[in-house]
Every structure is written in C-alpha cells, then in structure tokens.
Amino acid sequence: MLFPRLYDSSAKDKYLRCMGTIDTHPVETGSSVVDVPTFSENIRYFFQYQLNYMYWRYFLWNFAGRQNDLQGQGEINHGNWISGIPFIDNARLGDQDMLPDDLKNNPGRNVFYMLPLLLGLIGLLWQAYCGKRGIEQFWVVFFLFFMTGIAIVLYLNQTPEQPRERDYAYAGSFYAFAIWIGMGVTGLYKLLSYVVRKVSCKKEGKNGIEVTDAEKKVRPALVVAAVAFGIFVPLQMVSQTWDDHDRSGRYACRDFGMNYLSSVDKDGIIFTSGDNDTFPLWYAQEVEGYRTDVRVVNMSYLATDWYMAQMRRPAYESAPLPMQANAQTFAYDQHLFGLLYTYDVDGNPSFNNPNRQVSALTSIANYYSLPSAEGSGDTSFNYPNMFIPVDRAKIVANGVVPADMRNNVDSNIPVNLLKDQYITSKDGYTLSSAKAMQLDIISSMVAQGWNARHISQSRFLMSTTLTSRIKTAATNSRHRQVWHTLLLLSTCWHTRA
C-alpha cells in the first residue's frame, strides 16, 4: 500500500466514527484474507482528518480565531477555528449567536478576524516575489514551516480521538509563519505603494508603473499606515488571548506538588507516572526549593538508561537510590523487556518457573546477569514468582502494627508477575525495563533495611507491580490485607529507627 494512513486495526471503530464509512478491498496475507482500506480512503482520511482537522484547525486557532478551549472530536461547538466574521463562521458551524452563554463567554474564545493570517500571507508573497535573494530566503522559511508542521503530520500518522489537543506539536510551524507576519509590514507598505503608483500613473496618463510625485508625497503616510497596522494586529490578539493565558492566582499545580512531597518523611522516595503527575513536584523542588530531600522517580523515564544513571547519583539533599543495576545493565538497549516465558520444542510458550518462588533481589540479579537478544533487547526473566521479605519487628517498632497484632503480618509480600493482570498480562507477559527498575529499587532498599529510605507511591500508580500485589494479595484475614498495604507505606510515614 502506497501512503498508508489507516493502519491501526485496533482503532477501527475510531476510524469509522471519524469517516462514516470506509471502502475496503480484500488482500491475501498468507493463509487468510483481510479487508484493507483503499488508497483513495487513505488519501481522504489524510486530508479530512490528519491535515485539515489536526493541523490546519490548529494553525487557524493562532491566526484566525478559536471557538473555545474545549477539546473537540469533530463537534460543531467544541474546539473549532473561527474568524469572528459571521458569514464565514455561520456557514461552517451554524449561527454562533445561538451558542449558550457558557460557550460564548468561554475564556478560550478568541476572534482575530483573520488579520494575522492576512498579514502573514502578504509577508509570504512579498518575500517570494522580492527578487532572487527573496525567493532563496523564502524557501528557507518555507521548509522551516513545512518540516515543523505538515512533515510532523506525515510522520506521526495519528489515529482519531486523540486524548488531548495536539496543537503544541506544531508550535515551530506557527513560529515560522510568524516570521512572514513580521515581513507582512514591509509587504503591506509595498502593496500600498504599488496601488498608489498604479492609480497616479493612470491619472497622469503614463504607461507602465513608475514612481510618481503623488507616491512620493504620501510615502510617509504609507509607512505610518503599515507600521500602525503591524502594531494593531498583535495588540488585538493580546486583547483576545490575555484571559486564557493569564495564570495569576492559579496555585493548584504548585499546591498539588507540595502536598505530594509533604506526604513523605525525610529522605523519602516517590514513584510517579507521566508528566502531569511529576512536573508539579519537580517545580516545587527546582523553583520553590521545597523538600529537595525527597527523590521523585518518574516511571515513564525509568525506561531510559540516562535517567537510570541519574537515579544512581545524588540530587540536592537526596542520596543515590539503592539498586543492583549499573551503567552497563541497560546500555545499548539491553534488558528492554523481560520475557516471562520460553518456547518449547513445538514452539508453544510456557511460563518460566511458575511454582518456584525466590526473593525479588535474587530474581532481579539473575535477570541482569543474562544477555539480551541482539537487536531486540529481549531477555529471559527466569523467576517471575517473587517475594519481598518483611521485617515484622521493624513494622511493630515503627508503630504501624500494634505489638499484639504482630502475628497478623505475613513474613513476606508476594509479587507474582504471572498472576498480575495489571502489569504483565496486558503487555503479553513481558516486564518493561521501567517496571524492572522499580522492583530493583524497592527490593534493594529492603535488603538495606526498611528504614534506609521512605517509600511512597503516587495514587495514580495503584496498578503498578508491587502495590497491586499488596492490595490484591490473597489472604483469609481481612486484617492481613490491610497490613499488606501498610507495610510499604510504613516506611513513608515513620522515621528511621
């Protein structure tokens, strides 16, 4: 298939909701026949969704106007571009005066009347037709515009119903167009001069277009007019966009980060996931200087060798994290994925040592000692059925469990990856390097004593390997299930002995 755009079979329903119907044709793939979208349908999807809705819509947000800041999935009242010119907007989106007040008064509603777009097009044309040097420079700006915009659309090949608006991905393209907006001031002056010259030549009966006395007289006024328009356009944009960019008085993210950091004791460790769960904490530490003794571990970055190396180094008041991994463990794409199964002689997969339980420390050490398959980073994870030992005396000493309930605490926390529906089964029974590192850090810390560091986990990580097994540990005692959960958190809430 040339230029495949409709490629993800798991997003079939999304494609259908986006395009309505999709024409297909049968294609043989080995012993089976599958229906594949036609070339024309791929082209239609590219222009209709990927280019028009996921690029030009964002482009026009910035240079024509924006309906509101509500994420759109094709609705006529969410996230479309508008101009503020009724006959243009109403023809596309219906009568905008009929919108409810909450949409009409949305802070993200901005109308620029296409003035920035017009000024940019004038600058683009002026540069392109400004002689040999002009066209040479035009191609430089054009390819900056193209490669940071439409080329990214081609590369990403996005499926419909993205989880968030993606306008930020094309910011470089919008910056490039802003160069043409700046040139538009000169282009506007040249355009006005051309019009004056054309009119005066016609009045004086001259052939061609020559500089006239009339043009010389009004030249200062033309300069003032072009500069005034160049100043007016950004001021008009600021008047529209100031309210939706004003962050004064908004402290939710800062407070969110500080509250998380405050939830752990001195020298704590917090495992976080993704950007929204991490950046507020980093801001509090890096900018406010708050709780720099706490080590924030981003699970999304733990999949990279450079971030693992950072975790082995001190940061502010935080000591290096304990781990068995070294600089070579994940270098050159080693140990990217731990396979919890092997294939028998008939090619059927079977789980590795499902009934043999070893300590997490031993299991991780064995995993790191094995070489990875060349080119894939796959490595056999031989002991997925693990446990993390529990120091009952320390738990009681920390006051998490009353002394008379000490016997209700199990001697270890089971971590059986083969039965973990949240972590490995949904990933084809493989363990990513990030999840292996989390087990490594926790098991290494336990080996040094529960009180070596204080651990906490973001509430968004309750499905991660260790915490999930703690919360869902099979037990006949309701008290034991509660204590399983408290064992990990105890090191967060209580000081070192």
N, C-alpha and C positions, 0 to 999 in steps of 0.2 A: 504494500500500500504506500503510495506516494503521499507525503504530508499527512500522516495520521494524527488526528486531533481527538477523535472519540476512541480512546484506547483502554479505559479502565472499566472492566466488566463489573466490578463491584459498585460502580457509580451509575449503573444502567438506569435505575429509576430517576436519578437526578438529571441525567441527560434527557430523559423523556419529559420530565416536568419542565425543563428549560426549553425544549424544542417542539414539544407537542407530539409529533410523530417523527420517526426516523426510518428512512428507506434502507433496507439491507439487501445483501446478496450472499448466497452460500459459498463457503470456502472450505476446501478439504484440508484438515490438519491431521495427518497420519491416518488413523482408522476412524476418525469422526469428522462430522461436517458441522461447522458453526456459521451463524449468521453474522456478517461483518458489515458495518455501515458503509455505504457507497462513498466514493470520492467526493461527489457533489455534496453529500451530507456533512462530510468533514469540513469542506470549504464553508458551507452555510453556518456551521457551528463556530468556526473560527471568526468569521466576520460578524455574526449576530451576537455571540456571547463574549468570546475572548477579546476581540478587538473593540467592538462597539461598547459593550456593557462594562468590560473590565479594564478598558484603557481610556477610550475617548470620553466616557462618562466622567472619569476622574480628572482627565485633562480639562474638561469644561467646568468642573467644580471650581477650578482655580482661575479660570479666565472668562467664564460666562456667568456662573452663579450656581448655587446649591440649594436644593429644595429643603432639606433638613439634615440633621445628623443621625437619623435612624437608619440602621443597616437595611439595605434593600436586597431583595431577591427577585426583582422583576416587577414589584408592585408599582402602581402609578402614583402612590402617595408616600413612598419611602425612598430616600436617598438618590433621587434623580437629579440631573442637571437642569437648571432653569436659567432664564436670562433676565427676568423682570419685565420682558416685553410681552404683553398679553397675547397677541395674535400668534406668537411663536410658541409660547408655553401651553396655551389652551388647546392648540391644535394637536399637541403631542400627549398631554397629560390631563386634559379636561379643564374645566373652569377652576382656576386656582383660587378664586374668591370664594368658592364653595367649600374649601377645606375647613375643618373645625379649628377653633381658636388655638388649641394646643399645638397644632401643626403650623398654622400661620405665624404664631409667635415663638416658634422654636428658635433657640439661640443660634442654631446652625444654619438657619435660613439666611442666605446671602444672595443679593442680586447685584451684578456688576454691569448689566445692560450690554454685555459683550464688549465693553470698551477696552479691557486689557487684551482680549482676543484681536480686536481690530487693530490696536496699536502694534501688537506683535506681528500680524500679517503685513502691515505696512513696513515694519523694520525688516522682515524676511525678504520682501520683494525689493526693497531698496538695496539691501546687501547683495542680492543675487544679480541685480542689474547695474551694479556700480563698477563696471569695468572688469578687467582681468583679475586684479587683486581682490575685487569684491566677490567674484564668483569662487575664487580659491578659498577665501575666508568663509564664504557661505557653506561650502562642503565640510569644512572643519566643524562648524556649529551644527550643521545638519546631522553629521554622523554622531556627534555627542548626543543630540536629541534622539536619534534613532536607536542607538545602542543602549541607552539608559531607559528606553521606553518600549517601543514596539519589539525590539530584539528580545527584551526580557519576557514579553508576552509569548513570543515564539518559543523561547527556551522553557518557560515554566509549564506550558500546556495545561492550564488549570482546569479542574473539573468544576461543575456548577455548585452552588450553595456553599461557598467558602465560609469558614467560621467567623470571619471578620472582613471588613472592607480592606482592600489591598492597595489603596492609593499611595501609601508610603513607599511601596516597592518601586514606584516610577518617579520619585521626587527629583532625581537627576535630570530626567527628561523635562520636567517643568522648569527647573533652573535654566536649562538650555533655552527654552522658549522665552524665558525672562530676559535673556541676552537680546533677543530680537525685539522685545518690548522696549528696551533701552535704546536700541537703534531706531525704533519707530519714531522717536522725537525728531531725529535728523531726517528720517524718511518723510515725516509729515511736513516738515519745513520745505523739503524738496518738492513734495507734491503740491503744496500751496503755491510755491514759486512757479511751478510749471503751469498751474491753472491761470495765475495772473498773467504770465508771459503769453500764454495762448490767447487769452481774451484781448490783451492790449495789442498784440500783433494783428489780430483780426480787425480791431477798431482802426488801426493805423494803415491797414491795407498791405501789410508786409507779408512776404512769402516765407514759409518756414517758421522756425521758432528762434527768435533772437532776444537777447537781453534788451529790455526797453527801459525808457526813463520811468514809466509808471511802476515797473517792478522795483527799480532802484529806490523809488520813493517809499514804497510800502515794505521794503525788505526788513527794516527794524520791527515793524508791526508783525510781520510773519514770524520772525524769530520769537518775539514775545508770545504770540499765539501758540506756537509749537511747544515752547517750554512750559507755558501755563497748562496746556493740555497734559503734558508729561508729568506735571506735578499733581494735577487734579485726579488723574486715574488712580494712583496709589493711595491718595487721601480718601477717595471714595471707597476703595477696597477696605482700608483700615476702618472706616466708619461702619462697614458691614460686618467685618470679621472680628472686631475687638472683643465683643461679648463672648464669642465662642472660643476665643483663645486666652481669655483672662483667667488666670489660675490663682488670683489673690483670694485669700481666705479659705483655700481648699487644703485641708491638712489630713484628709482621710488616709492617703497613702503613707504619709510620714508617720502618723499615729499607728497605722497597721504594722509598719515595720518595727517601730519601737515596742509595741505591745508583744510582738513575737519574740524580740530579743529579750524583753523583760521576763518572759515566761521560763527562762532557764537560769540556773545558778551560774556562778562564776566559772569561767573556762568551759562553758557549755558548747555543744555541737548541735546544730540544727540542720536537718536534711530538708531541702526544699525541692520543688519540681516546677520547671518552666520559668518564664520571665516575670509574670505578674506576682508570683509567689516569692520571688527572690529580690527584684530590684528595689522594693521599698526597704528591705533590710540592708542592702548594700548602701542605699542613700543614707540611712540613719548612721551607718558606720563611717562611710567615706566623707560625708559632708558635715553631719552633725557631730561626728566623733563619739557616737553613743554605743556603748557596750562593745568596744573593739576587742574585748577578751573572748567573745563568742565566735566560733568558727561556723560560717554559713557554707554548707556543702550543697551545691546545685547538682541535682541528679541528672539533669539534661547535659551538663558539661562533663560529668564523670565519664562519659563515653570517649573522651579525648585524652590523649597522652599528655598534652601540655597542661591540662587542668589537674590531672592526677599528680603531675610534678609539682604544681603549686600547693597541693594539699600536703605534700611532704616537706614543705618549707614553712617557717614561722610567718605569721601575718599579724602586724601590730602586736597586741599582747597575747595572741593565740599561739600556742606551741604547735609544732608539726603534728599531724594526725598519725596515730599508730596504724601501720599496715604492713602486710607482707610484700606487697608489690614494690618493685624497684623501677629504676629508669628504663630497664630493658623489657619489663613484663609486657607492656602494651605498645612498645615502639614498633614502627614499621607495620602497623595493623595486625599485631599479634594479639591473640586471645580476644578478638572482637565478639565472638559468640561461643558460648559453651554448649555443646550438644549433649543432651541428657540421654541419648540413645545411640545404639550402634546397629549396623545391619548384619543379619546372619548370612549364611552361605546362599540362601534363597533370595536374598535381597529384601527381607522383611525387617522392619525396625523393631528393636527390643530395648527396653529401658536398662540403663546401667545400674547394676547392684541395687535394685529397688528395696530389698529387705535388709541390707547392711547399713546400719546407722553409725556414722562416725561424727566426731566433733567438726563444727564448721571450720575451725582452724586447720584441721588435718585435710579436710576436703578442699579448701582453697589452696593450701600449699601444694597438694597433688595437682590441682588444675594448672597452677602457674608453672609447674615443673615440666609440663608436657609441651611439645612443639605444636604449632598451629599448621593447618594445611596451607600450603603455598598458594597465595593469591586470594584466599577467601577469609582468612582469619578464624576459621572454624577449629575448635579444639574440643576434645572429648572431656566432658565433665563427669568423672567416674563415680562420684559419690554425692548424688543429689539429695539423699536422705540423711539429714544432718541434725545436730542438736547444739545448743549453746548452753553451757553449764551455768547453774545458778548458785551463788553463794548465799545460802539461807541465813547464815549468821550475819552477813553484811546487810541483808534486807531488813532483818529484825533490828539491827543496830541503827539503821537509818530511820527507823520508825515508820516504815511503810506498812509493815505487817506486825500486829501485836505478837508478843512472845508466845501467848497461849494458842496462837493460830499458826505457829511456825510449821507444823506438820501438814497444813493445807497447801503449802507451797511445794510445787514439784521441784525435782532436783535439776531439771533442765528445761529449756524451751525448744520444742521440736520445730524444725524447719525442713519440711519435706517438699521439695520443689515439684515432685511428680504429682502431688495432690493439690497444688496451688493453682486454683482456677483463675486467679487474678494476674499472675506474673508470667508463668512459663507456658501453661497450656494454650493461652491465647496467642502466644508467639511461636507456636509449633514446637513446644518443649525445647526451647533454647534459652540460655541465660545471657543477657547482654553484658558487656563489659561494665556498664554503669551499675547494674544490679550486683554483679560480682564484687565490685569495689565497695558497695555498701555493706555487703556481708563481710568483706575483708576488714573494713574499718571497725565494725562492731565486734566481730569475733576477736580481733587483735586487741581491742580495748578491754574486752572481758578477760583476755589472757593476762593483761597487766593489772587486773583488779577492777571491779565495777566502779570504784571511785577515782580511777585515773582521769576520767573525763565525765562530763554530764551530757547525756544524750536527750535530744528531743526530736520529734518529727512533726513536720507541718501537718495540719489536719487534712490537707489535700493528699497526703501520702498514706492514708489508711489501707490502701490496697497494695502497698509495697511488700516485698517478700517477708521480712521479719515481722512487721507489725500485723500483717494479715494473718500469719500463722499464730501469733499470740492471741489475736482476738477470736479466731475461729478454732482454737485448739480443742480437740475432742476431749471432754472430761465429764465425769459423772458428778463432779462437785461444782455447784454454781459459784462457790467462793473461789475455787481454783481458777475458774475462767477470769474472774475479776483480778486475782493476784497475778495471773499471766500478763495481763495488760499493765499492771502497776510495776512489774519487775523492770521493764525497760524505762518507764517514766521516772522511777525512783531515783535514778542517777541524775535526772534533770532537776528534781525538786529538793534534793538534800545535799548537804555539804559533805566534803571529804572527811573521813574519819581520821 
